[in-house]
């Protein structure tokens, strides 16, 4: 009897291969042939899963976002004192990808961001990610601080977390310095709660 193929699992396997190649070579080094070799499947298998390279890259980008989101949800769920404050702090810490164990993800994410500047399809996926994050930040900031400027604060927090990731990756900031800067910003932001109770 022929072996049954889990289509979604194969797509995830290929997405992981894309990420490993993007981590070491950047997206310009991601070819269908190399992805197939990295995933341990045939070129035909890759082409059956994805009609175009753009579709494959889009799926891989979504895969990274889902992995980070799952890790963030798990960290929030494990928090001993769940609240809007802790959820906000955990979410920002996870998406900033400053820790050494997430450095590869950070490199891959920024490779996709750079490619999105010339790829409308990838740009749309990243915009959807940022829109969802911005909405979550707005809700958590408003709930934790009672500030009427939650949208503006969410804009700043999202830009800060992205900027710190870039500065760590290129060696301009040490990871601890970036963590300290992010922590100080969150502390100032959440300090509003004492003055403006929700």
C-alpha positions as CSV (number, residue, x, y, z in Angstrom):
1,X,0.0,0.0,0.0
2,X,1.5,3.4,-0.9
3,X,2.7,5.6,2.0
4,X,0.2,8.3,2.9
5,X,1.7,11.8,2.7
6,X,0.6,14.4,5.3
7,X,0.4,17.5,3.0
8,X,0.5,20.1,5.8
9,X,3.3,18.4,7.6
10,X,5.3,18.3,4.3
11,X,4.6,22.0,3.8
12,X,5.9,22.7,7.4
13,X,9.0,20.6,6.7
14,X,9.7,22.6,3.6
15,X,9.1,25.9,5.5
16,X,11.7,24.8,8.1
17,X,14.2,24.2,5.3
18,X,13.5,27.6,3.8
19,X,14.2,29.1,7.2
20,X,17.4,27.3,7.7
21,X,18.7,28.4,4.3
22,X,17.5,32.0,4.9
23,X,19.4,32.0,8.2
24,X,22.7,31.0,6.6
25,X,22.4,32.6,3.2
26,X,19.6,35.2,3.2
27,X,16.6,34.9,1.0
28,X,18.7,35.4,-2.2
29,X,20.3,32.0,-1.4
30,X,16.9,30.2,-1.2
31,X,16.4,28.1,-4.4
32,X,13.8,25.4,-5.0
33,X,16.6,22.9,-5.6
34,X,18.4,23.8,-2.3
35,X,15.1,23.8,-0.4
36,X,14.3,20.3,-1.7
37,X,17.8,19.1,-0.7
38,X,17.6,20.7,2.8
39,X,14.1,19.2,3.4
40,X,15.1,15.8,2.1
41,X,12.4,15.7,-0.5
42,X,12.3,15.8,-4.3
43,X,12.0,19.0,-6.4
44,X,8.6,17.6,-7.5
45,X,7.5,17.3,-3.9
46,X,8.3,21.0,-3.3
47,X,6.4,22.0,-6.5
48,X,3.4,19.9,-5.6
49,X,3.2,21.7,-2.2
50,X,3.8,25.2,-3.6
51,X,3.0,26.5,-7.1
52,X,5.6,29.2,-7.0
53,X,8.7,30.3,-5.0
54,X,6.7,33.3,-3.8
55,X,4.0,31.0,-2.4
56,X,6.6,28.9,-0.7
57,X,8.3,32.0,0.9
58,X,4.9,33.3,2.0
59,X,4.1,30.1,3.8
60,X,7.5,30.0,5.4
61,X,7.0,33.6,6.7
62,X,3.6,32.7,8.1
63,X,5.2,29.6,9.7
64,X,7.7,31.8,11.6
65,X,4.9,34.1,12.8
66,X,2.9,31.2,14.0
67,X,5.8,29.7,15.9
68,X,6.5,33.0,17.7
69,X,2.8,33.5,18.5
70,X,2.6,30.0,19.9
71,X,5.6,30.6,22.1
72,X,4.1,33.9,23.3
73,X,0.8,32.3,24.2
74,X,2.5,29.5,26.1
75,X,4.6,32.0,28.1
76,X,1.5,34.0,29.0
77,X,-0.4,30.9,30.0
78,X,2.5,29.8,32.2
79,X,2.6,33.2,34.0
80,X,1.9,32.8,37.7
81,X,0.0,36.1,37.9
82,X,-1.7,36.7,34.5
83,X,-2.7,40.2,33.8
84,X,-2.6,42.8,31.0
85,X,0.7,44.0,32.3
86,X,2.4,40.6,32.3
87,X,0.9,39.7,29.0
88,X,2.2,42.8,27.4
89,X,5.7,42.3,28.9
90,X,5.9,38.7,27.8
91,X,4.6,39.4,24.3
92,X,7.1,42.2,23.7
93,X,9.9,40.2,25.0
94,X,9.1,37.2,22.8
95,X,8.5,39.2,19.5
96,X,11.7,41.2,20.0
97,X,13.8,38.0,19.5
98,X,16.7,39.3,21.5
99,X,17.7,36.1,23.2
100,X,20.5,34.0,21.8
101,X,18.2,31.0,21.3
102,X,16.0,33.1,19.0
103,X,18.8,34.7,17.0
104,X,18.3,32.5,14.0
105,X,14.6,33.4,13.9
106,X,15.5,37.1,14.1
107,X,17.9,36.8,11.2
108,X,15.2,35.0,9.1
109,X,12.5,37.5,10.1
110,X,14.6,40.5,9.0
111,X,15.6,38.7,5.8
112,X,11.9,38.5,5.0
113,X,11.2,42.1,6.0
114,X,14.0,43.3,3.7
115,X,12.6,41.1,0.8
116,X,9.1,42.5,1.5
117,X,10.3,45.9,0.4
118,X,10.3,44.6,-3.1
119,X,7.6,41.8,-2.8
120,X,4.0,43.0,-2.4
121,X,2.9,39.4,-1.4
122,X,5.4,39.2,1.4
123,X,4.7,42.8,2.4
124,X,1.0,42.0,2.8
125,X,1.8,39.0,5.1
126,X,4.0,41.2,7.3
127,X,1.5,44.0,7.4
128,X,-1.1,41.5,8.6
129,X,1.3,40.4,11.4
130,X,2.0,43.9,12.4
131,X,-1.7,44.9,12.4
132,X,-2.5,42.0,14.7
133,X,0.3,42.8,17.0
134,X,-0.6,46.5,17.1
135,X,-4.2,45.6,17.9
136,X,-3.0,43.3,20.8
137,X,-0.6,46.0,22.1
138,X,-3.4,48.7,22.0
139,X,-5.8,46.4,24.0
140,X,-3.2,45.4,26.6
141,X,-1.8,48.9,27.0
142,X,-5.2,50.4,27.4
143,X,-6.2,47.7,29.9
144,X,-2.9,48.0,31.9
145,X,-2.5,51.7,32.0
146,X,-5.8,53.4,31.2
147,X,-4.0,55.8,28.9
148,X,-6.0,57.5,26.1
149,X,-3.0,57.2,23.9
150,X,-2.8,53.4,23.5
151,X,-2.5,53.5,19.7
152,X,0.4,55.9,19.8
153,X,2.1,53.9,22.5
154,X,1.5,50.6,20.6
155,X,3.2,52.2,17.5
156,X,6.2,53.2,19.6
157,X,6.5,49.8,21.3
158,X,6.3,47.9,18.0
159,X,8.9,50.1,16.4
160,X,11.2,49.9,19.4
161,X,11.1,46.1,19.6
162,X,11.8,45.8,15.9
163,X,14.6,48.4,16.0
164,X,16.3,46.7,19.0
165,X,16.3,43.4,17.2
166,X,18.1,45.0,14.2
167,X,20.6,46.7,16.4
168,X,21.5,43.5,18.2
169,X,21.8,41.5,15.0
170,X,24.3,43.9,13.4
171,X,26.3,44.1,16.6
172,X,25.5,47.7,17.5
173,X,23.9,46.8,20.8
174,X,24.7,43.9,23.2
175,X,21.6,41.8,23.9
176,X,21.6,42.8,27.5
177,X,21.7,46.4,26.6
178,X,18.7,45.9,24.3
179,X,16.8,44.0,27.0
180,X,17.5,46.8,29.5
181,X,16.3,49.5,27.0
182,X,13.1,47.5,26.3
183,X,12.5,46.8,30.0
184,X,13.0,50.5,30.9
185,X,10.5,51.5,28.2
186,X,7.9,49.0,29.4
187,X,8.4,50.1,33.0
188,X,7.8,53.7,32.1
189,X,4.8,52.8,30.0
190,X,3.2,50.7,32.7
191,X,4.1,53.3,35.3
192,X,1.2,55.3,33.9
193,X,-1.1,52.7,35.6
194,X,-0.4,54.3,39.0
195,X,-1.4,57.7,37.8
196,X,-4.3,56.7,35.5
197,X,-6.0,53.6,36.9
198,X,-7.9,51.6,34.3
